[in-house]
Amino acid sequence: MEAPAGPRPMCSLCRVRPAVYYRRFSGHRLCRRCMKTALERGVKRSLRGSNVFRPGVSILVYPSATNPPASLAFARLVGLVERSYGARVYAVLPSYIKVYSGLGLLRDSVELVELPAQVERAAERLESVVWAPRLLRLERGLASVAAELLGLDAAVLPITRTVIGMIGVEALISASLHYMWDLDAPQAGGGRPVVLGLRNVEAEFITGYAALERFDASSRVKPKYSFKYVYKALVTDDKPELEFSSASTISLLARALEGGKCRCKACGAPIACGKEFCEDCQSVWG
């Protein structure tokens, strides 16, 4: 949420620079520098909480169709955060993501590499509109296999706690509880672990940062939410803190689900033994 027009109030944290952003979750008015610092802290908590990352790790940032501009901003933040740990950070741009501005800034912090042809072919099979829980599962598979083929240790997806909450509501109301698995476990089948790298950051915060940094991109693939109105009724403007608590609750529910011994070769989701892929990944990898 941008700060109101007129004389700018000062940043609530540093009290030195003018605020450019109002964060509803905390009630803080933030200057550009403090906004970036808060985002870096949120990204760091999201990554370190997964037990996947360690000094010198190699990471692939895979953009999400749920928010292409924020995906670019997130990749830059991961590069800045992980550089201090000696990590190597790479990013790919599948053909369904079109970038209009911000590539130069992105290249300053990460290394852009070509998406492996096998993964690109699978990505091209994505439909133009995909139900959000299914899209997350498919993107997990694409990111996991891409990281493996590139010889990297892990992949990260720019999925915010807002999206985690919304997808959790979709899965619960539609009685599709198997999609809850994707909201917590950083596991993979034939590929590499995949971590949701913005699970401690709300969507509007990273979107605001992306706009300030002039990242602009779009996606041919669009997420579909059937029960978005339910989520919006729960997380209202006067109770933004419920976004955090709802995402945390959904993560706990996801963690409680027991998985089978056999895993999808792409996304890593539990499947019946004897199969290679889950039903969703079969549609693009089979």
N, C-alpha and C positions, 0 to 999 in steps of 0.2 A: 504494500500500500504506500503510495507516494505521499510525502508530506504535503500539507495544504499549501495553496498559493499564498503569496504575501510575504512579510518578513519571516525569515526562517528561524524557528527556535533552535537553541543550541543542542548538541548531542547530549543525551542523558548520561552517557558513560564517561567520555573524556571532558565534557563541558568546555571544550576549546574550539571545536569546529562546528559549523552549521549542520543541522540534521538534514538528511535527504530522504529518509525512509522512516516510517512508523511501523514498528513490529507489534501487532496486536497481541501476540502470544505473551510477550513480556511487558508490554506497555512502554517500551523504550523508544525514544526517538534517536536514530542512529546517523552518524556521519558516514561518509563513504568508507573511511578506514576502519571504523569500529564495526560496520556492517560486514566487511570482508573478514575481519578477525573473528566475529561471531560465527560466520559461516564456516571458516576453516576449523573452528573448534567443534562445530557440529559434525563436519565431515570426519574429523579425526576420531570422535567418539563412535561414529557409525562403523568406521573401518576397524578400529582397535577392539571393538566389542565382539568381533567375529572370530578371533583367535586364528585367523588365516594369515594375517600380516605380521611380518617380522623384518628386521633390518636387511636390506639388500634384495627384497622380494621383487619380482617382475609382475607388473599389473597391466591388464587390458581394460580400458574404459570403453564399454559398448553403449552407444546412445540409445535412448528409449523414445519410441513414438508417442509416449504419453506427454512429453514436453521437450521437443527438439532444442529450442534455445537454451533451456535450463541444462540440457545434456552437455552442451558445449561449455557453459559456465562451470558445471560440475567437473568436467575433465580438466579444466585449467586449475581448479582448486585442488584436485587430487594431485596434480603435478607439483603444485607449490607445497602442499602438506608433506607428501611422501619424499620429496627431494631431500629434506632434512634427515630422513632415515636411510638415505642411500639407496632408495628404491628406484627402479626403472619403470617409467610410466608410458604406456603406448595407448593410442586411440585409433579406432577405425570409423569409417563413415560408409555404412551400407547404402546401396543405390536408392533406397526408398527415402533417405534423408537428404534434403537439399539445403545447402548452406548459402546464405546471402551475405553475411558479414561476420567477422570475428575469427577467421582462420589464422590470420597473422598473430593475433594475441594467443590463440590456442597453441600454435607452434612454438611459442616462447617457453612453454612449460611442459609440453608432452611431445612425443614423437608420433607423428601420423604414419601409419603403415597401411598397406593394402589388405583388404579383407580377403582371406583365402577363398579361392574360386568355389570350393565345395559349399562354403557357408553362404557366399553370395547367391548361389543358385537356390539354396533353401530360402534365403531371405526374399528373393523375387517371387516366391510362391505365396507369400503372405497376402491375404485378401485386403481390400481397401478399407474395410471396416471390420474390426475384430473385437469381440467381447473382452473387456479389460482383464478379467482373470486369465482367460486363455492367452491373451497377448503377452502378459507377463511370463507365463510358462514358456511360450515360444521364444521370447527374447532371452530367457535364461538359457535355453538350449543353444541358441545362436551364439551367445556370449561364451558359454562353456566350451563348445567345440572350437570356436575361433581361437580362444586362448590356448587350447591344447595344440592345435595345428601350428600356431605361431611359436610354440615352445615356451609359453609363459606360465607363471605359477598360479595365477588366479585372475578372475574377471570381476568387475564391479558394474552394477547398473544404477543409473541415477533415479532410483525410485524413492520418493519422499514419504514421510509418514502420513501425509494427506492421502496419497495414492494407496498406501498400505491400508489405511482405514476404509477407503472407498471400496477397494477390492474385497476386503474382508466382509463388508456389508453385503456386497453382491453375492459372494460365495455362501454366506449364511442364509440369506433370504431365499436364494434359489436352491438351497439344499445341495449345493455342489461343494461339499466340504473337502474334497480331495484337492481343491485349489488353494486351500489354506496352507498346505505344505510349502508352497512357494514363498510365503510371507515371512519365513523365519530361517529355515535351515540353509547354510551355505555349503550345500553338497552338490555333487555332480555325478553322472554316470560314467560315460566314456570320455568326458572332457575334464574341465577344471572346476574348482569351487567358484560359486558366484555369490557375491555379497551385495546386498541392497545398500548402496553407499550414502543415501540421504535419509535413512530411517529416523534420524534425530533432527530433521529439518522439515519445516512445513513448505508446501509447494509455492505459496505466494512469496516467501522469503527468497528462495533461490531464483524465482522468476523475476523478482524485482532487481536482484543483483545482475542477472543476465541482461536486463534492459539497460541498466546503468553502464554496463561494460560493452553495450551495443552488439551483443550476440544475437543473431537473427537466423532462424532456420525453420523449415517446415517438413512435414512427413506425408508421403503418399498414403501411409497406413494410419488410420485413426482409431483410437480406443472408443468402445461403446460402453456406456454405463446405463443399465436398466433401472437402477434404484438410487440414482444420484440424489433424488429429492429426499430420500430417507436420511441420507448422510447430512445433507444441508439442514434438515430439520433438527438434527442432533447437535451439530456444530454450528451454532449461530454466532453472529458478530459480537454479541455481548458475552459469549462463553467460549472464546477461542481455545481455552485450556483443555476443553473436552476433546479437541483433535489429538492432543498428546496422549490423554488417558485412553481414548478409543483405540489408537494404534498400538499402545502397550498391551491392552487387553487382547486384541486380536493376535498379537505376536505370542502371547501366553497360550492362547487357544491353539495356535498353529504348532507350538512346541509340544503340546500335549497329545497331538495326533501321532499314533504309532505308524511307522512305515514298515513295509515289507522288506524282505531280504533282496529282492530283485529290483533293479533300477533302470529307468529309461536311459539309453545310451547318449541322449542329447541333454535333456534338462535335468536328469537325475531323479525325477519323481518316482515314488514307489509304483511298481506295476506288477501284474501277474507274471510269474516265472514262465519262461518259454517265449516271451515277446522281446523284441529289440527296443521298441519305442512305445511311449504312451500314445494314447489316441490322438492327442493334439500334435505332438511332434511327428507322428506318422504322416500327417497331412503335408508336411514340408520336407521331411527327410526320406520318407519311404519310396 
